[in-house]
Amino acid sequence: MPLNADALLAAQLPPIERTYGSKDCILYALGVGLGYDPTNEDELAFVYEKNLKVLPTFAVVPAFDYSWMLRPEFGLTWSHIVHGEETIVLHAPIPTQGTVIGRERVVGVIDKGEGKGALLFHERSLVDKATGTLLATLKQTTFCRADGGFGGPRRDTPASHPIPDRAPDIICDLPTRPEMALIYRLSGDDNPLHAEPAFARAAGFPRPILHGLATMGVAGHALLKTVCGYDPARLASMAVRFSAPVFPGETIRTEIWQNSDEAGAVVSFRARVKERDVIAINNGRAEVKE
């Protein structure tokens, strides 16, 4: 059946409640590469329970559940769904443990036309159950490659954040481990594309690829290291556009431009696979608190 935009926009998706602890925060940090140098005190703070810090990008993990996309009444072709963009807005520091409630809703659908796919915009709020504090708002764009031409609106897609036309102010190279995807998937995204060689080959890749959100986590680490002084409270938001896959074991080079606007300090960035000179994340934008 074709994509059902009316059903998606009207859907009352059930809230998701998750309890997590310090081990979940540490596992996530290991899954995006922290602790590569176990003697690095700055990184150790995120992978050792003593005085533990939580990475801001950990917000994508609690209450994460993509199973609603499989519901037949929505008409989504699951095998051809790709994560296009992700935005994290941090409203409060993420606790090292607790119970959170995630509430997700579809906020928009764009029909790009027959053979061109569709764009699905959805948003999730992450709330601390004990205090009622809104911790984060997560916005995602999903590219439904096989679902265009369903008769929906054909309006233009939102403009991406522009990257400055000059050399970056900061370059940060961070390695990924060959087993990184196998570690990251333990944080909740168990898609076999990131583990099974045969499945990856059937999808058109020579071997399993790194999760897009793991690549985002590596870029987030680069921002934390270079412009936030490893203080998680300074990263207020982060938005990315996924443009190419990363293979575990490759080096991610984050190129950073420092700017400012009326809202405060703004950082532009992109992430490049150093070995293949391929841009994996583009049009990145982050807000950094002083």
C-alpha positions in Angstrom: 0.0 0.0 0.0 1.2 3.6 -0.6 2.5 5.8 2.2 -0.5 7.0 4.3 0.3 10.6 5.3 -3.0 11.1 7.0 -2.5 8.1 9.3 1.1 9.2 10.1 0.1 12.7 11.0 -2.9 11.6 13.1 -1.1 8.8 14.9 -1.0 8.8 18.7 2.2 7.0 19.2 2.4 5.5 22.7 5.0 7.0 25.1 8.1 4.9 25.7 9.4 4.6 29.3 13.0 3.5 29.8 15.2 3.2 32.9 18.9 3.5 32.5 22.0 3.7 34.7 25.7 4.6 34.6 26.6 1.5 32.7 24.4 2.5 29.8 26.0 5.9 29.7 29.5 4.3 29.7 28.5 1.8 27.0 27.3 4.5 24.8 30.5 6.6 25.3 32.6 3.5 24.4 30.4 2.9 21.4 31.3 6.4 20.0 35.0 6.0 20.6 35.8 7.5 24.0 38.3 5.6 26.0 40.4 4.9 22.9 43.3 6.2 24.9 42.5 4.9 28.5 45.1 7.3 30.0 43.3 10.4 28.6 41.7 11.9 31.8 39.2 14.0 29.8 37.8 10.9 28.0 38.0 8.8 31.1 35.4 11.0 32.8 32.8 9.6 30.4 33.8 5.9 30.6 34.5 5.5 34.3 31.8 5.6 36.9 33.8 7.8 39.4 32.6 11.3 38.9 30.9 10.2 35.7 29.9 12.7 33.0 27.3 12.0 30.3 27.8 12.8 26.7 25.2 15.3 25.4 24.5 13.0 22.4 23.5 10.2 24.7 20.1 11.9 24.5 19.4 9.9 21.3 19.6 6.6 23.2 16.9 6.5 26.0 13.4 5.9 24.8 14.7 5.2 21.3 12.3 2.9 19.3 11.7 2.8 15.6 9.3 -0.1 15.6 6.3 2.2 15.0 7.6 2.6 11.4 6.8 -1.0 10.8 3.0 -0.6 11.4 1.3 -1.6 8.2 -1.3 1.2 8.2 1.5 3.7 7.6 2.6 2.1 4.3 6.3 2.7 4.8 8.8 0.5 2.9 11.0 -0.4 5.8 13.8 -1.8 3.7 14.3 1.5 1.9 14.2 3.9 4.9 17.3 6.0 5.5 18.1 8.4 8.4 18.5 11.8 6.7 18.9 14.4 9.4 19.1 14.6 13.2 18.8 17.5 15.6 19.4 17.4 19.4 18.3 20.3 21.5 19.4 20.0 25.2 17.2 21.7 27.7 18.9 20.3 30.9 21.9 18.1 31.7 21.3 14.4 31.1 21.4 12.5 34.5 23.8 9.6 34.9 20.8 7.4 35.8 17.0 7.6 36.0 13.8 6.8 34.2 12.8 8.9 31.1 9.7 9.1 29.0 9.9 9.6 25.3 6.9 11.0 23.4 7.1 10.9 19.6 4.9 12.4 16.9 5.1 12.9 13.2 5.1 16.6 12.4 5.3 16.6 8.6 5.4 14.6 5.4 6.7 15.7 2.0 6.1 13.8 -1.3 9.1 14.2 -3.5 7.4 12.5 -6.4 7.2 9.0 -8.0 10.6 7.4 -7.9 12.0 10.2 -5.8 10.9 9.2 -2.4 9.3 11.0 0.5 10.5 12.9 3.6 9.1 12.1 7.0 9.6 14.6 9.8 9.2 13.4 13.4 10.0 14.8 16.8 10.6 13.2 20.2 10.6 14.8 23.6 12.7 13.3 26.4 11.3 13.9 29.9 12.7 12.9 33.3 9.9 10.9 34.9 10.9 11.7 38.5 11.0 15.5 38.1 9.0 16.2 35.0 12.0 18.1 33.6 12.2 18.3 29.8 15.7 17.0 29.1 15.9 17.1 25.3 14.0 17.5 22.1 15.1 15.3 19.2 14.1 16.1 15.7 14.6 13.6 12.9 14.2 13.6 9.1 13.7 10.1 7.6 14.1 9.6 3.8 11.6 7.0 2.6 13.3 6.2 -0.7 10.6 3.9 -2.1 7.5 5.8 -0.9 7.3 8.9 -3.2 4.2 9.5 -5.4 1.6 8.9 -2.8 -0.3 12.1 -3.6 1.0 14.2 -0.8 2.3 17.8 -0.7 5.3 18.6 -3.0 6.6 21.6 -1.2 10.3 22.4 -1.1 12.4 20.8 1.6 13.8 23.0 4.4 17.1 24.6 3.6 20.2 23.1 5.3 22.6 25.1 7.4 25.3 26.5 5.1 29.0 25.7 5.7 31.3 28.7 5.4 33.2 29.1 2.2 36.7 29.2 3.8 39.2 26.9 5.5 38.0 25.5 8.8 39.2 27.1 12.0 39.7 23.8 13.8 40.3 20.2 12.5 39.8 17.3 14.9 40.7 13.7 13.8 39.2 10.9 15.9 39.7 7.2 15.1 36.9 4.6 15.1 37.6 1.1 16.2 37.0 -1.9 13.9 34.4 -3.3 16.3 32.7 0.1 17.1 29.4 -0.7 15.4 29.2 -4.0 17.4 29.6 -2.0 20.5 27.2 0.9 19.5 24.4 -1.5 18.6 24.2 -2.6 22.3 22.8 0.9 23.0 19.6 -0.1 21.2 20.0 0.0 17.4 20.4 -3.6 16.5 19.8 -3.3 12.7 21.8 -6.2 11.1 23.2 -3.7 8.6 25.8 -2.8 11.2 26.7 -6.4 12.2 26.1 -9.0 9.5 28.5 -9.0 6.5 26.0 -10.8 4.3 23.2 -8.4 5.1 25.4 -5.4 4.4 26.4 -6.9 1.0 22.8 -7.4 0.1 22.2 -3.8 0.9 25.0 -2.7 -1.4 27.8 -2.3 1.0 31.1 -4.2 1.0 30.8 -4.7 4.8 28.8 -3.5 7.8 28.7 0.2 8.2 28.7 2.4 11.3 25.4 3.7 12.6 24.8 7.3 11.5 24.0 8.3 15.1 27.4 6.8 16.1 29.1 9.0 13.5 27.1 11.9 15.0 28.4 10.9 18.4 32.0 11.0 17.2 31.4 14.5 15.7 29.8 15.5 19.0 32.9 14.3 20.8 35.0 16.5 18.5 32.9 19.5 19.4 33.1 18.7 23.1 36.9 18.4 22.9 37.6 21.4 20.8 35.0 24.1 21.7 33.4 23.0 24.9 36.4 22.1 27.1 34.9 18.6 27.7 32.0 20.3 29.6 28.8 18.6 28.5 26.7 21.5 29.8 28.2 23.9 27.2 26.7 22.0 24.2 23.2 23.4 23.8 22.2 21.9 20.5 23.6 19.9 17.6 22.1 19.3 14.1 23.5 17.2 11.3 22.7 16.0 7.8 23.9 12.4 7.0 25.5 12.2 3.6 27.6 9.1 3.4 28.4 6.0 5.5 31.4 5.4 7.6 33.1 1.9 7.9 34.3 1.0 11.4 38.0 1.5 11.6 38.1 4.7 9.6 39.2 8.1 10.9 36.5 10.8 11.2 37.9 14.3 10.6 35.6 16.9 12.0 36.1 20.3 10.4 34.8 23.2 12.5 34.1 26.9 11.9 33.5 29.2 14.8 30.9 32.0 14.2 28.5 34.0 16.3 25.0 35.4 15.9 22.4 37.1 18.0 21.5 33.8 19.7 25.0 33.2 21.0 28.0 31.2 19.9 27.3 29.2 16.8 29.6 26.5 15.4 29.4 25.1 11.8 30.9 21.7 11.2 31.1 18.7 8.9 32.7 15.3 9.3 34.9 13.7 6.7 36.2 10.2 6.3 39.9 10.9 6.3 41.0 7.8 4.4 38.5 8.1 1.5 38.0 11.9 1.6 34.2 11.5 1.7 31.9 13.8 3.7 29.8 11.6 6.0 28.1 14.5 7.9 27.4 17.8 6.3 25.7 21.1 7.1 26.4 20.7 10.8 25.3 23.4 13.3 25.9 23.5 17.0 25.1 26.1 19.7 27.7 26.4 22.4 27.3 28.2 25.7 30.0 30.4 27.1 
